Amino acid sequence: GDEANSQPNLDHDDPDGIMRSESNLSDIDDAATTASVESFLRRQTHMDAHLLELTTSIAAKEDLMEQLAASQRRYESMREFYETKLEEMAAQVEAREQEREGLAAELETLKKSDKEDQTTSKRFAKLSEDIKAKDAQIDKLRRRQKELTGLTRVPSRNEAVLARLKSDVTAMKRQKVDLQKQISSERKAHLTEVAKLRKDATQRSREAAKWKAMSEKQKTDAERARNAAKSH
């Protein structure tokens, strides 16, 4: 009887309680891991959506830039065409003015002439008509020249829009690169965290196995102690 009384009361050590405690810790860790993963996935989904939006916007702006650049090239081509026409027209105006000067000089000569015959009168009338016709031609050419000059000086708004779009795209591409770096960084951090959680879980699993083995041993020892007590 004394030997039985000397055995420790292992039943009060509650090995099953130890196991329940380990199980509760495991449940808490699993919940924390799940919450961490869900938070990570939400952030990744949000950043992936933002990245897709940036990529789409950049593509749309670059497409618009190509269209505006094509329009700008057409504008430059038309401006060059008008400038060439202006040069040709300036030559025509100069030629008509020289012709008019020649007619005016001849008319002035007739005015100073003492001849007043029918031939001289007809020539005078003809020169006057020709000068009027030349004046009309020159006036028409000058009006057309003014119109073409206006067309070559019309500012193209495409240049300003293109400059703004280029600035926007540059900023968006920089933002995209930063976002890609952030996504990559957070993924690496998450993988590191998951690896640590798995390592901790493995450690706790080993400890739980150790406690289980100890509890089994305690039960066996207690059973032996009881049997020994009964035999006396």
C-alpha positions, 0 to 999 in steps of 0.5 A: 500500500505504501508503494502505491501511495508513493506513485505520483497521481498522474491522472491529475496531470491531464495529458488529454488536456495538453493535447487539447491545448495543442489542438487549440493552438493549431486551430488558431494558427490555421485561422491566422494563416487563412486570414493572412492568405485571404488578405494577400489574395485580396491585395493581389487581386486588387493590384492585378486589376489595377495593373490590367487597367493601367495596361489597357489605358496605356495601350489606348493612349498609345493607339490614339497617339499613333492616330494623331501622329498620322494626322499630324503627318498629313497636316505637315504634308498639306502644309508643305503642299500649300507652301509650294503653291504659295511659292508658285503663286508668288512667281505668278504675281511677280510675272503679272506685275512685270507684264502690267508694268510693261503695259503701263509703260507703253500706255504712258509712252502713247500718252506722251505721243503727239499722234492722235490717229485711229490706230493710236486710239485703238492701241490706247484703248487696248492697253487700258483694257489689258491693264485692267485685266492684269489688275484683276488677275493680280488681285485674284492671285493676291486673294488666293495667296492670302487664303493659302498663307492662312492655311499654312499658318493654322496651328495644329492642336495635334502637337499639344495633344500628342505632348500631353498624351506622351507625358501621360503614358510616360507617367503611367508606364512608370506607375506600372513598373512600380506596381509590378515591383510592388506585386513581386515584392509582396509575393516574395514576402508572402512566400517567406511568411508562408514558409515560416508558418509551415516551419512553425507548424512543423515544429508544433506538430513535432512538439505535439507528437512528443507530448502525445508520446509522453502522455501515452507513457504516463498512462502506461506508467499509471496503469502499471502503478495501479496493477502493482498496488492491487497485487499487494 
